Amino acid sequence: MNENECNQELEHQVTVSVQMKVSYMYSFLFQHLHRSFRGIFGVCISVAALVAFAMSFDGTQDTTRQVILLIIGLLFTVVNPIILLIKAAQQVKLSPIYKQPLVYTFSESGMKVAQGESEQFVTWKQVLEIRKTPSILVIYTSRNAGSILSLRELGDKRKEVEEIIATGCHQAGIKKIPAYLEKET
């Protein structure tokens, strides 16, 4: 047993198990897209097109233009969320990693993610950002990937997990964390 493993065993740890569901993946994909430039730009274009569509009923606009405005308006406000839901369902149902629950163990030094025989340890210094939606907490370890934690599945351990994450990120100098976690440190 090396020194790092000994230190991990001495630290206060909280273990939670999370079974990925379509709703968690959808929440991740939705927030990930809509916080990017592409997502924000797309929504702005769609809203502008819907406004132009609503204003086009003064009798001077042709039907073709109205249909085009409606299609553009619905693209990022209706169609894209439906596509994201389908993509989330496919990822959860087809990816072998989501067949079994992921077991997360949080400690002052980082987060261990285990499933079956495989496990990975991520130090808080490796975390790039923490994001929260109403249903999930995402711990980003790369620009497009992260650990998705269901707030519901954290249950009564939620506050304790959030405190460990906030403390670890604060000590590691991570600045991109939700404000409510920042206040707790």
N, CA, C and O atoms as a DFTB+ gen file, in Angstrom:
740 C
 N C O
     1  1       0.861      -1.179       0.000
     2  2       0.000       0.000       0.000
     3  2       0.904       1.237       0.000
     4  3       1.780       1.368       0.855
     5  1       0.692       2.134      -0.948
     6  2       1.544       3.326      -0.999
     7  2       1.019       4.411      -0.068
     8  3      -0.048       4.274       0.531
     9  1       1.784       5.486       0.042
    10  2       1.438       6.569       0.974
    11  2       0.109       7.225       0.637
    12  3      -0.666       7.550       1.536
    13  1      -0.168       7.426      -0.667
    14  2      -1.424       8.059      -1.097
    15  2      -2.629       7.213      -0.680
    16  3      -3.635       7.745      -0.211
    17  1      -2.518       5.876      -0.854
    18  2      -3.619       4.998      -0.467
    19  2      -3.830       5.009       1.045
    20  3      -4.968       4.959       1.513
    21  1      -2.736       5.076       1.815
    22  2      -2.851       5.157       3.276
    23  2      -3.547       6.445       3.689
    24  3      -4.407       6.430       4.569
    25  1      -3.174       7.578       3.051
    26  2      -3.803       8.861       3.364
    27  2      -5.280       8.844       3.031
    28  3      -6.093       9.399       3.771
    29  1      -5.641       8.199       1.903
    30  2      -7.057       8.126       1.523
    31  2      -7.862       7.353       2.555
    32  3      -9.005       7.709       2.844
    33  1      -7.275       6.295       3.117
    34  2      -7.998       5.497       4.099
    35  2      -8.187       6.244       5.410
    36  3      -9.145       5.973       6.134
    37  1      -7.296       7.180       5.735
    38  2      -7.397       7.939       6.975
    39  2      -8.357       9.114       6.858
    40  3      -8.862       9.600       7.870
    41  1      -8.613       9.574       5.650
    42  2      -9.483      10.727       5.430
    43  2     -10.953      10.356       5.627
    44  3     -11.353       9.199       5.494
    45  1     -11.727      11.373       5.946
    46  2     -13.185      11.209       5.990
    47  2     -13.669      10.973       4.564
    48  3     -13.319      11.731       3.660
    49  1     -14.459       9.943       4.358
    50  2     -14.942       9.606       3.024
    51  2     -16.454       9.440       3.038
    52  3     -17.051       9.031       4.034
    53  1     -17.048       9.768       1.907
    54  2     -18.482       9.551       1.714
    55  2     -18.637       8.792       0.406
    56  3     -18.095       9.201      -0.621
    57  1     -19.363       7.704       0.439
    58  2     -19.568       6.876      -0.746
    59  2     -21.033       6.913      -1.155
    60  3     -21.930       6.743      -0.330
    61  1     -21.258       7.139      -2.451
    62  2     -22.610       7.130      -3.005
    63  2     -22.606       6.328      -4.302
    64  3     -21.599       6.256      -5.006
    65  1     -23.732       5.742      -4.593
    66  2     -23.901       4.977      -5.819
    67  2     -24.921       5.697      -6.704
    68  3     -25.993       6.087      -6.241
    69  1     -24.573       5.867      -7.983
    70  2     -25.467       6.574      -8.903
    71  2     -25.717       5.707     -10.128
    72  3     -24.785       5.346     -10.847
    73  1     -26.976       5.379     -10.356
    74  2     -27.380       4.661     -11.564
    75  2     -27.826       5.703     -12.585
    76  3     -28.784       6.440     -12.355
    77  1     -27.131       5.755     -13.701
    78  2     -27.445       6.760     -14.724
    79  2     -28.844       6.526     -15.289
    80  3     -29.232       5.396     -15.587
    81  1     -29.583       7.612     -15.426
    82  2     -30.915       7.581     -16.019
    83  2     -30.955       8.576     -17.169
    84  3     -30.130       9.486     -17.247
    85  1     -31.907       8.395     -18.044
    86  2     -32.037       9.265     -19.218
    87  2     -32.207      10.720     -18.785
    88  3     -31.643      11.617     -19.412
    89  1     -32.962      10.964     -17.741
    90  2     -33.206      12.347     -17.311
    91  2     -31.919      13.031     -16.849
    92  3     -31.745      14.230     -17.068
    93  1     -31.008      12.274     -16.207
    94  2     -29.740      12.870     -15.772
    95  2     -28.871      13.205     -16.980
    96  3     -28.270      14.277     -17.047
    97  1     -28.811      12.273     -17.936
    98  2     -28.003      12.510     -19.132
    99  2     -28.582      13.670     -19.941
   100  3     -27.833      14.489     -20.474
   101  1     -29.911      13.743     -20.034
   102  2     -30.545      14.839     -20.760
   103  2     -30.215      16.181     -20.106
   104  3     -29.891      17.149     -20.793
   105  1     -30.297      16.233     -18.796
   106  2     -29.976      17.465     -18.078
   107  2     -28.534      17.880     -18.351
   108  3     -28.253      19.062     -18.554
   109  1     -27.613      16.902     -18.357
   110  2     -26.211      17.193     -18.664
   111  2     -26.061      17.724     -20.089
   112  3     -25.438      18.765     -20.298
   113  1     -26.624      17.021     -21.065
   114  2     -26.480      17.436     -22.464
   115  2     -27.113      18.796     -22.710
   116  3     -26.556      19.619     -23.437
   117  1     -28.276      19.037     -22.108
   118  2     -28.988      20.302     -22.296
   119  2     -28.176      21.475     -21.741
   120  3     -27.975      22.477     -22.427
   121  1     -27.713      21.344     -20.501
   122  2     -26.950      22.446     -19.906
   123  2     -25.614      22.608     -20.596
   124  3     -25.137      23.732     -20.748
   125  1     -24.992      21.509     -21.021
   126  2     -23.693      21.595     -21.688
   127  2     -23.824      22.357     -23.006
   128  3     -22.986      23.202     -23.321
   129  1     -24.865      22.061     -23.773
   130  2     -25.078      22.762     -25.046
   131  2     -25.466      24.218     -24.826
   132  3     -24.927      25.113     -25.477
   133  1     -26.393      24.454     -23.918
   134  2     -26.936      25.805     -23.767
   135  2     -26.048      26.755     -22.967
   136  3     -26.397      27.922     -22.791
   137  1     -24.922      26.276     -22.488
   138  2     -23.941      27.167     -21.881
   139  2     -22.761      27.405     -22.826
   140  3     -21.801      28.091     -22.472
   141  1     -22.840      26.841     -24.015
   142  2     -21.782      27.057     -25.001
   143  2     -22.196      28.196     -25.929
   144  3     -23.368      28.566     -25.989
   145  1     -21.223      28.745     -26.648
   146  2     -21.515      29.818     -27.594
   147  2     -22.520      29.352     -28.639
   148  3     -23.462      30.070     -28.972
   149  1     -22.311      28.140     -29.153
   150  2     -23.204      27.586     -30.182
   151  2     -24.647      27.508     -29.683
   152  3     -25.582      27.869     -30.397
   153  1     -24.814      27.034     -28.456
   154  2     -26.160      26.904     -27.902
   155  2     -26.828      28.239     -27.658
   156  3     -28.000      28.421     -27.988
   157  1     -26.089      29.180     -27.081
   158  2     -26.639      30.513     -26.817
   159  2     -26.982      31.220     -28.123
   160  3     -28.045      31.828     -28.247
   161  1     -26.075      31.136     -29.098
   162  2     -26.305      31.761     -30.397
   163  2     -27.534      31.157     -31.076
   164  3     -28.360      31.879     -31.636
   165  1     -27.646      29.833     -31.023
   166  2     -28.785      29.156     -31.637
   167  2     -30.115      29.571     -31.027
   168  3     -31.087      29.807     -31.746
   169  1     -30.159      29.660     -29.711
   170  2     -31.393      30.079     -29.035
   171  2     -31.730      31.524     -29.398
   172  3     -32.894      31.847     -29.637
   173  1     -30.722      32.393     -29.441
   174  2     -30.966      33.800     -29.815
   175  2     -31.535      33.899     -31.228
   176  3     -32.480      34.650     -31.470
   177  1     -30.959      33.139     -32.160
   178  2     -31.461      33.140     -33.540
   179  2     -32.896      32.623     -33.580
   180  3     -33.745      33.192     -34.267
   181  1     -33.168      31.547     -32.845
   182  2     -34.520      30.986     -32.838
   183  2     -35.536      31.956     -32.242
   184  3     -36.638      32.107     -32.769
   185  1     -35.169      32.606     -31.151
   186  2     -36.088      33.574     -30.525
   187  2     -36.330      34.744     -31.473
   188  3     -37.465      35.199     -31.616
   189  1     -35.278      35.234     -32.121
   190  2     -35.434      36.334     -33.087
   191  2     -36.337      35.903     -34.238
   192  3     -37.173      36.683     -34.695
   193  1     -36.174      34.671     -34.708
   194  2     -37.019      34.168     -35.795
   195  2     -38.469      34.045     -35.350
   196  3     -39.377      34.340     -36.126
   197  1     -38.702      33.612     -34.107
   198  2     -40.076      33.520     -33.610
   199  2     -40.721      34.900     -33.470
   200  3     -41.909      35.065     -33.748
   201  1     -39.937      35.885     -33.038
   202  2     -40.444      37.258     -32.950
   203  2     -40.791      37.777     -34.353
   204  3     -41.847      38.373     -34.565
   205  1     -39.883      37.539     -35.298
   206  2     -40.133      37.964     -36.683
   207  2     -41.349      37.237     -37.246
   208  3     -42.133      37.833     -37.986
   209  1     -41.517      35.968     -36.910
   210  2     -42.686      35.207     -37.359
   211  2     -43.970      35.821     -36.804
   212  3     -44.945      35.999     -37.534
   213  1     -43.967      36.142     -35.513
   214  2     -45.155      36.725     -34.883
   215  2     -45.491      38.084     -35.481
   216  3     -46.662      38.446     -35.596
   217  1     -44.468      38.831     -35.859
   218  2     -44.697      40.160     -36.428
   219  2     -45.026      40.117     -37.922
   220  3     -45.348      41.148     -38.513
   221  1     -44.947      38.934     -38.533
   222  2     -45.143      38.828     -39.983
   223  2     -46.605      38.693     -40.401
   224  3     -46.896      38.468     -41.576
   225  1     -47.506      38.826     -39.468
   226  2     -48.924      38.669     -39.798
   227  2     -49.613      39.996     -40.082
   228  3     -50.807      40.155     -39.826
   229  1     -48.855      40.939     -40.609
   230  2     -49.457      42.227     -40.947
   231  2     -50.007      42.248     -42.368
   232  3     -50.486      43.282     -42.834
   233  1     -49.943      41.124     -43.050
   234  2     -50.508      41.017     -44.390
   235  2     -49.528      41.313     -45.508
   236  3     -49.866      41.124     -46.676
   237  1     -48.327      41.772     -45.191
   238  2     -47.364      42.105     -46.240
   239  2     -46.349      40.993     -46.474
   240  3     -45.636      41.024     -47.478
   241  1     -46.262      40.018     -45.584
   242  2     -45.276      38.947     -45.718
   243  2     -45.864      37.755     -46.471
   244  3     -47.051      37.447     -46.354
   245  1     -45.000      37.091     -47.250
   246  2     -45.484      35.917     -47.978
   247  2     -45.403      34.683     -47.078
   248  3     -44.668      34.666     -46.091
   249  1     -46.154      33.676     -47.428
   250  2     -46.273      32.458     -46.639
   251  2     -44.942      31.703     -46.548
   252  3     -44.626      31.133     -45.504
   253  1     -44.180      31.697     -47.609
   254  2     -42.898      30.999     -47.610
   255  2     -41.972      31.564     -46.543
   256  3     -41.332      30.811     -45.809
   257  1     -41.902      32.865     -46.457
   258  2     -41.056      33.503     -45.456
   259  2     -41.544      33.160     -44.047
   260  3     -40.732      32.900     -43.159
   261  1     -42.850      33.157     -43.838
   262  2     -43.399      32.815     -42.531
   263  2     -43.042      31.378     -42.133
   264  3     -42.687      31.120     -40.983
   265  1     -43.136      30.453     -43.077
   266  2     -42.811      29.055     -42.797
   267  2     -41.323      28.915     -42.447
   268  3     -40.967      28.192     -41.517
   269  1     -40.463      29.605     -43.192
   270  2     -39.021      29.560     -42.919
   271  2     -38.726      30.132     -41.535
   272  3     -37.940      29.558     -40.781
   273  1     -39.352      31.256     -41.198
   274  2     -39.153      31.850     -39.868
   275  2     -39.626      30.907     -38.760
   276  3     -38.976      30.780     -37.723
   277  1     -40.755      30.252     -38.987
   278  2     -41.277      29.314     -37.990
   279  2     -40.332      28.125     -37.811
   280  3     -40.068      27.705     -36.685
   281  1     -39.831      27.593     -38.903
   282  2     -38.894      26.457     -38.820
   283  2     -37.627      26.856     -38.069
   284  3     -37.173      26.127     -37.187
   285  1     -37.059      27.997     -38.410
   286  2     -35.853      28.474     -37.717
   287  2     -36.164      28.732     -36.243
   288  3     -35.351      28.422     -35.372
   289  1     -37.325      29.292     -35.968
   290  2     -37.718      29.569     -34.592
   291  2     -37.875      28.314     -33.750
   292  3     -37.553      28.315     -32.561
   293  1     -38.360      27.264     -34.350
   294  2     -38.570      26.018     -33.613
   295  2     -37.312      25.156     -33.522
   296  3     -37.247      24.230     -32.713
   297  1     -36.328      25.457     -34.343
   298  2     -35.134      24.625     -34.415
   299  2     -34.432      24.467     -33.069
   300  3     -34.210      23.336     -32.635
   301  1     -34.080      25.547     -32.403
   302  2     -33.359      25.456     -31.137
   303  2     -34.262      25.486     -29.914
   304  3     -33.813      25.187     -28.807
   305  1     -35.525      25.843     -30.098
   306  2     -36.425      25.913     -28.946
   307  2     -37.277      24.658     -28.768
   308  3     -37.744      24.381     -27.663
   309  1     -37.483      23.896     -29.844
   310  2     -38.303      22.685     -29.758
   311  2     -37.564      21.466     -30.327
   312  3     -37.439      20.445     -29.651
   313  1     -37.083      21.574     -31.548
   314  2     -36.470      20.433     -32.228
   315  2     -35.188      19.978     -31.520
   316  3     -35.017      18.791     -31.246
   317  1     -34.307      20.909     -31.230
   318  2     -33.039      20.542     -30.599
   319  2     -33.225      19.869     -29.233
   320  3     -32.553      18.871     -28.972
   321  1     -34.093      20.356     -28.358
   322  2     -34.315      19.623     -27.101
   323  2     -34.832      18.195     -27.316
   324  3     -34.482      17.289     -26.560
   325  1     -35.654      17.998     -28.330
   326  2     -36.143      16.641     -28.623
   327  2     -34.988      15.763     -29.092
   328  3     -34.886      14.604     -28.690
   329  1     -34.117      16.311     -29.944
   330  2     -32.946      15.564     -30.414
   331  2     -32.027      15.221     -29.240
   332  3     -31.491      14.115     -29.174
   333  1     -31.845      16.166     -28.314
   334  2     -31.021      15.901     -27.130
   335  2     -31.617      14.788     -26.268
   336  3     -30.883      13.968     -25.719
   337  1     -32.933      14.759     -26.150
   338  2     -33.591      13.706     -25.373
   339  2     -33.364      12.344     -26.023
   340  3     -33.088      11.365     -25.329
   341  1     -33.476      12.275     -27.327
   342  2     -33.234      11.020     -28.050
   343  2     -31.776      10.594     -27.883
   344  3     -31.488       9.419     -27.654
   345  1     -30.862      11.556     -28.000
   346  2     -29.431      11.267     -27.840
   347  2     -29.134      10.769     -26.424
   348  3     -28.357       9.831     -26.249
   349  1     -29.744      11.388     -25.420
   350  2     -29.550      10.960     -24.027
   351  2     -30.046       9.531     -23.832
   352  3     -29.374       8.718     -23.198
   353  1     -31.212       9.229     -24.373
   354  2     -31.773       7.882     -24.245
   355  2     -30.860       6.850     -24.913
   356  3     -30.630       5.773     -24.362
   357  1     -30.344       7.179     -26.090
   358  2     -29.436       6.265     -26.786
   359  2     -28.156       6.045     -25.986
   360  3     -27.695       4.911     -25.857
   361  1     -27.583       7.112     -25.451
   362  2     -26.338       6.981     -24.687
   363  2     -26.529       6.112     -23.457
   364  3     -25.702       5.245     -23.174
   365  1     -27.602       6.332     -22.731
   366  2     -27.833       5.577     -21.495
   367  2     -28.145       4.112     -21.807
   368  3     -27.668       3.214     -21.112
   369  1     -28.927       3.874     -22.825
   370  2     -29.336       2.501     -23.140
   371  2     -28.234       1.703     -23.842
   372  3     -28.135       0.493     -23.642
   373  1     -27.409       2.355     -24.656
   374  2     -26.423       1.634     -25.462
   375  2     -25.021       1.582     -24.860
   376  3     -24.245       0.686     -25.194
   377  1     -24.686       2.511     -23.990
   378  2     -23.337       2.546     -23.431
   379  2     -23.191       1.513     -22.312
   380  3     -23.978       1.504     -21.365
   381  1     -22.187       0.648     -22.423
   382  2     -22.012      -0.375     -21.377
   383  2     -21.660       0.207     -20.006
   384  3     -21.912      -0.429     -18.983
   385  1     -21.087       1.395     -19.978
   386  2     -20.705       1.990     -18.693
   387  2     -21.922       2.326     -17.826
   388  3     -21.809       2.393     -16.602
   389  1     -23.073       2.536     -18.447
   390  2     -24.266       2.914     -17.682
   391  2     -25.161       1.729     -17.336
   392  3     -26.255       1.916     -16.804
   393  1     -24.708       0.508     -17.633
   394  2     -25.506      -0.679     -17.307
   395  2     -25.521      -0.946     -15.801
   396  3     -26.506      -1.452     -15.262
   397  1     -24.425      -0.602     -15.130
   398  2     -24.308      -0.789     -13.679
   399  2     -24.117       0.578     -13.034
   400  3     -23.647       1.512     -13.682
   401  1     -24.481       0.698     -11.757
   402  2     -24.274       1.976     -11.073
   403  2     -22.784       2.309     -10.952
   404  3     -21.940       1.418     -10.861
   405  1     -22.483       3.594     -10.953
   406  2     -21.136       4.075     -10.678
   407  2     -21.079       4.392      -9.189
   408  3     -21.989       5.021      -8.648
   409  1     -20.016       3.960      -8.530
   410  2     -19.861       4.186      -7.099
   411  2     -18.786       5.265      -6.923
   412  3     -17.633       5.086      -7.314
   413  1     -19.194       6.377      -6.332
   414  2     -18.301       7.513      -6.097
   415  2     -17.927       7.544      -4.628
   416  3     -18.787       7.424      -3.755
   417  1     -16.633       7.707      -4.360
   418  2     -16.156       7.885      -3.000
   419  2     -15.438       9.227      -2.949
   420  3     -14.424       9.426      -3.617
   421  1     -15.969      10.135      -2.158
   422  2     -15.431      11.487      -2.047
   423  2     -14.603      11.607      -0.786
   424  3     -14.983      11.123       0.280
   425  1     -13.459      12.263      -0.930
   426  2     -12.598      12.514       0.227
   427  2     -11.927      13.870       0.030
   428  3     -12.114      14.520      -0.999
   429  1     -11.150      14.286       1.013
   430  2     -10.461      15.571       0.933
   431  2      -9.457      15.619      -0.218
   432  3      -9.178      16.694      -0.749
   433  1      -8.915      14.467      -0.606
   434  2      -7.899      14.448      -1.658
   435  2      -8.485      14.292      -3.053
   436  3      -7.798      14.567      -4.036
   437  1      -9.734      13.858      -3.166
   438  2     -10.341      13.725      -4.486
   439  2     -11.550      12.816      -4.502
   440  3     -12.242      12.636      -3.501
   441  1     -11.779      12.250      -5.676
   442  2     -12.972      11.449      -5.896
   443  2     -12.562      10.160      -6.596
   444  3     -11.871      10.185      -7.615
   445  1     -12.990       9.045      -6.043
   446  2     -12.747       7.747      -6.676
   447  2     -14.045       7.323      -7.344
   448  3     -15.111       7.362      -6.730
   449  1     -13.948       6.917      -8.610
   450  2     -15.102       6.433      -9.351
   451  2     -14.847       4.958      -9.644
   452  3     -13.851       4.609     -10.277
   453  1     -15.744       4.102      -9.183
   454  2     -15.569       2.663      -9.359
   455  2     -16.815       2.044      -9.972
   456  3     -17.945       2.483      -9.755
   457  1     -16.547       0.997     -10.751
   458  2     -17.642       0.219     -11.320
   459  2     -17.094      -1.182     -11.556
   460  3     -16.178      -1.385     -12.353
   461  1     -17.668      -2.128     -10.856
   462  2     -17.156      -3.491     -10.963
   463  2     -15.709      -3.542     -10.494
   464  3     -15.389      -3.098      -9.391
   465  1     -14.840      -4.084     -11.334
   466  2     -13.423      -4.226     -10.998
   467  2     -12.605      -2.974     -11.316
   468  3     -11.496      -2.818     -10.806
   469  1     -13.134      -2.089     -12.146
   470  2     -12.347      -0.913     -12.547
   471  2     -12.643       0.281     -11.646
   472  3     -13.762       0.481     -11.172
   473  1     -11.588       1.062     -11.433
   474  2     -11.753       2.286     -10.649
   475  2     -10.746       3.323     -11.120
   476  3      -9.693       2.999     -11.669
   477  1     -11.102       4.574     -10.889
   478  2     -10.250       5.699     -11.280
   479  2     -10.298       6.725     -10.154
   480  3     -11.349       6.966      -9.560
   481  1      -9.157       7.318      -9.876
   482  2      -9.101       8.348      -8.850
   483  2      -8.804       9.689      -9.505
   484  3      -7.888       9.802     -10.320
   485  1      -9.576      10.693      -9.149
   486  2      -9.411      12.046      -9.673
   487  2      -9.124      12.972      -8.491
   488  3      -9.920      13.060      -7.556
   489  1      -7.992      13.654      -8.540
   490  2      -7.693      14.616      -7.476
   491  2      -8.488      15.892      -7.753
   492  3      -8.922      16.126      -8.881
   493  1      -8.671      16.703      -6.737
   494  2      -9.420      17.949      -6.922
   495  2      -8.687      18.897      -7.871
   496  3      -9.323      19.722      -8.528
   497  1      -7.361      18.791      -7.951
   498  2      -6.597      19.632      -8.880
   499  2      -6.885      19.279     -10.333
   500  3      -6.670      20.106     -11.219
   501  1      -7.366      18.067     -10.595
   502  2      -7.701      17.644     -11.951
   503  2      -9.081      18.143     -12.389
   504  3      -9.422      18.069     -13.570
   505  1      -9.859      18.639     -11.460
   506  2     -11.201      19.128     -11.769
   507  2     -11.094      20.503     -12.415
   508  3     -10.390      21.383     -11.919
   509  1     -11.797      20.676     -13.523
   510  2     -11.789      21.960     -14.226
   511  2     -12.908      22.878     -13.763
   512  3     -12.730      24.091     -13.652
   513  1     -14.063      22.283     -13.495
   514  2     -15.248      23.090     -13.218
   515  2     -16.327      22.215     -12.588
   516  3     -16.376      21.005     -12.812
   517  1     -17.188      22.849     -11.797
   518  2     -18.370      22.189     -11.236
   519  2     -19.584      22.978     -11.727
   520  3     -19.618      24.204     -11.625
   521  1     -20.576      22.269     -12.259
   522  2     -21.827      22.914     -12.681
   523  2     -22.993      22.197     -12.029
   524  3     -22.942      21.000     -11.747
   525  1     -24.048      22.970     -11.797
   526  2     -25.241      22.423     -11.162
   527  2     -26.470      22.792     -11.980
   528  3     -26.602      23.918     -12.459
   529  1     -27.358      21.828     -12.128
   530  2     -28.683      22.081     -12.684
   531  2     -29.664      21.753     -11.559
   532  3     -29.235      21.335     -10.484
   533  1     -30.950      21.929     -11.775
   534  2     -31.891      21.564     -10.709
   535  2     -31.848      20.083     -10.316
   536  3     -32.268      19.730      -9.215
   537  1     -31.343      19.208     -11.205
   538  2     -31.367      17.785     -10.886
   539  2     -29.999      17.117     -10.784
   540  3     -29.894      16.020     -10.236
   541  1     -28.954      17.752     -11.298
   542  2     -27.638      17.107     -11.285
   543  2     -26.525      18.071     -10.890
   544  3     -26.671      19.292     -10.944
   545  1     -25.406      17.470     -10.491
   546  2     -24.169      18.190     -10.240
   547  2     -23.143      17.535     -11.160
   548  3     -22.980      16.315     -11.134
   549  1     -22.447      18.337     -11.975
   550  2     -21.473      17.800     -12.925
   551  2     -20.082      18.237     -12.495
   552  3     -19.824      19.423     -12.289
   553  1     -19.202      17.273     -12.364
   554  2     -17.810      17.541     -12.028
   555  2     -17.004      17.318     -13.309
   556  3     -16.732      16.181     -13.693
   557  1     -16.626      18.421     -13.965
   558  2     -15.894      18.345     -15.230
   559  2     -14.419      18.044     -14.977
   560  3     -13.760      18.720     -14.187
   561  1     -13.914      17.021     -15.661
   562  2     -12.495      16.695     -15.616
   563  2     -11.841      16.933     -16.976
   564  3     -10.620      16.839     -17.106
   565  1     -12.645      17.237     -17.978
   566  2     -12.167      17.678     -19.287
   567  2     -13.239      18.603     -19.849
   568  3     -14.307      18.766     -19.260
   569  1     -12.944      19.199     -20.982
   570  2     -13.865      20.200     -21.540
   571  2     -15.252      19.625     -21.845
   572  3     -16.259      20.313     -21.678
   573  1     -15.304      18.374     -22.288
   574  2     -16.565      17.783     -22.708
   575  2     -16.993      16.559     -21.904
   576  3     -17.949      15.880     -22.280
   577  1     -16.307      16.273     -20.817
   578  2     -16.650      15.082     -20.043
   579  2     -16.583      15.381     -18.552
   580  3     -15.803      16.213     -18.087
   581  1     -17.416      14.682     -17.840
   582  2     -17.425      14.860     -16.395
   583  2     -18.262      13.797     -15.724
   584  3     -18.932      13.000     -16.380
   585  1     -18.214      13.798     -14.425
   586  2     -19.019      12.884     -13.630
   587  2     -20.361      13.539     -13.352
   588  3     -20.427      14.677     -12.888
   589  1     -21.425      12.811     -13.639
   590  2     -22.781      13.323     -13.471
   591  2     -23.362      12.705     -12.205
   592  3     -23.546      11.491     -12.115
   593  1     -23.648      13.561     -11.234
   594  2     -24.199      13.101      -9.962
   595  2     -25.647      13.556      -9.835
   596  3     -25.937      14.751      -9.897
   597  1     -26.530      12.621      -9.661
   598  2     -27.928      12.953      -9.444
   599  2     -28.113      13.473      -8.029
   600  3     -27.749      12.805      -7.062
   601  1     -28.676      14.659      -7.910
   602  2     -28.915      15.216      -6.579
   603  2     -29.895      14.344      -5.798
   604  3     -29.776      14.219      -4.579
   605  1     -30.854      13.745      -6.484
   606  2     -31.836      12.881      -5.831
   607  2     -31.157      11.630      -5.280
   608  3     -31.444      11.203      -4.162
   609  1     -30.254      11.045      -6.071
   610  2     -29.603       9.808      -5.638
   611  2     -28.550      10.043      -4.562
   612  3     -28.159       9.106      -3.866
   613  1     -28.085      11.288      -4.417
   614  2     -27.176      11.583      -3.312
   615  2     -27.915      11.499      -1.989
   616  3     -27.326      11.207      -0.948
   617  1     -29.224      11.760      -2.046
   618  2     -30.080      11.609      -0.874
   619  2     -29.606      12.388       0.329
   620  3     -29.267      13.567       0.230
   621  1     -29.585      11.712       1.475
   622  2     -29.212      12.381       2.720
   623  2     -27.704      12.649       2.812
   624  3     -27.252      13.317       3.742
   625  1     -26.937      12.142       1.869
   626  2     -25.491      12.397       1.842
   627  2     -25.142      13.632       1.003
   628  3     -23.976      14.009       0.894
   629  1     -26.161      14.250       0.418
   630  2     -25.920      15.369      -0.496
   631  2     -25.117      16.496       0.142
   632  3     -24.115      16.935      -0.423
   633  1     -25.534      16.961       1.287
   634  2     -24.853      18.086       1.941
   635  2     -23.403      17.737       2.258
   636  3     -22.499      18.550       2.062
   637  1     -23.201      16.544       2.738
   638  2     -21.847      16.102       3.082
   639  2     -20.958      16.013       1.827
   640  3     -19.803      16.436       1.851
   641  1     -21.501      15.467       0.746
   642  2     -20.765      15.375      -0.525
   643  2     -20.442      16.768      -1.041
   644  3     -19.313      17.034      -1.453
   645  1     -21.430      17.660      -1.020
   646  2     -21.214      19.023      -1.505
   647  2     -20.151      19.743      -0.674
   648  3     -19.357      20.509      -1.220
   649  1     -20.129      19.507       0.631
   650  2     -19.114      20.132       1.481
   651  2     -17.717      19.627       1.135
   652  3     -16.767      20.409       1.085
   653  1     -17.590      18.328       0.898
   654  2     -16.289      17.760       0.523
   655  2     -15.842      18.319      -0.823
   656  3     -14.680      18.691      -0.987
   657  1     -16.757      18.379      -1.785
   658  2     -16.426      18.924      -3.107
   659  2     -16.004      20.389      -2.985
   660  3     -14.990      20.799      -3.551
   661  1     -16.780      21.168      -2.248
   662  2     -16.477      22.598      -2.094
   663  2     -15.125      22.806      -1.428
   664  3     -14.332      23.635      -1.875
   665  1     -14.862      22.066      -0.376
   666  2     -13.584      22.185       0.327
   667  2     -12.428      21.766      -0.574
   668  3     -11.421      22.468      -0.666
   669  1     -12.576      20.620      -1.240
   670  2     -11.519      20.133      -2.123
   671  2     -11.239      21.086      -3.269
   672  3     -10.079      21.349      -3.585
   673  1     -12.285      21.608      -3.896
   674  2     -12.111      22.541      -5.009
   675  2     -11.509      23.856      -4.526
   676  3     -10.656      24.438      -5.196
   677  1     -11.949      24.314      -3.381
   678  2     -11.418      25.561      -2.821
   679  2      -9.923      25.414      -2.537
   680  3      -9.135      26.294      -2.881
   681  1      -9.540      24.315      -1.916
   682  2      -8.131      24.079      -1.604
   683  2      -7.289      23.893      -2.864
   684  3      -6.107      24.240      -2.877
   685  1      -7.888      23.348      -3.923
   686  2      -7.162      23.130      -5.180
   687  2      -7.136      24.383      -6.050
   688  3      -6.467      24.414      -7.083
   689  1      -7.865      25.414      -5.630
   690  2      -7.884      26.666      -6.388
   691  2      -8.844      26.669      -7.556
   692  3      -8.706      27.494      -8.459
   693  1      -9.818      25.767      -7.566
   694  2     -10.809      25.719      -8.637
   695  2     -11.774      26.879      -8.449
   696  3     -12.402      27.003      -7.398
   697  1     -11.895      27.726      -9.460
   698  2     -12.736      28.920      -9.356
   699  2     -14.132      28.726      -9.940
   700  3     -15.069      29.429      -9.560
   701  1     -14.273      27.776     -10.860
   702  2     -15.558      27.586     -11.525
   703  2     -16.405      26.572     -10.775
   704  3     -16.498      25.405     -11.156
   705  1     -17.023      27.050      -9.692
   706  2     -17.947      26.223      -8.933
   707  2     -19.208      27.037      -8.667
   708  3     -19.150      28.266      -8.632
   709  1     -20.351      26.368      -8.479
   710  2     -21.579      27.105      -8.201
   711  2     -21.447      27.982      -6.958
   712  3     -20.776      27.612      -5.994
   713  1     -22.078      29.122      -6.988
   714  2     -21.979      30.095      -5.894
   715  2     -22.410      29.505      -4.556
   716  3     -21.813      29.820      -3.527
   717  1     -23.426      28.663      -4.550
   718  2     -23.897      28.115      -3.274
   719  2     -22.842      27.202      -2.646
   720  3     -22.815      27.063      -1.423
   721  1     -21.966      26.571      -3.452
   722  2     -20.882      25.768      -2.905
   723  2     -19.756      26.655      -2.395
   724  3     -19.103      26.337      -1.400
   725  1     -19.534      27.767      -3.084
   726  2     -18.488      28.722      -2.698
   727  2     -18.757      29.272      -1.311
   728  3     -17.824      29.468      -0.532
   729  1     -20.011      29.522      -0.990
   730  2     -20.381      30.116       0.294
   731  2     -20.140      29.189       1.460
   732  3     -19.933      29.634       2.589
   733  1     -20.170      27.850       1.175
   734  2     -20.048      26.882       2.258
   735  2     -18.635      26.679       2.734
   736  3     -18.430      26.118       3.811
   737  1     -17.622      27.125       1.951
   738  2     -16.238      26.888       2.359
   739  2     -15.744      27.951       3.292
   740  3     -14.596      27.902       3.732
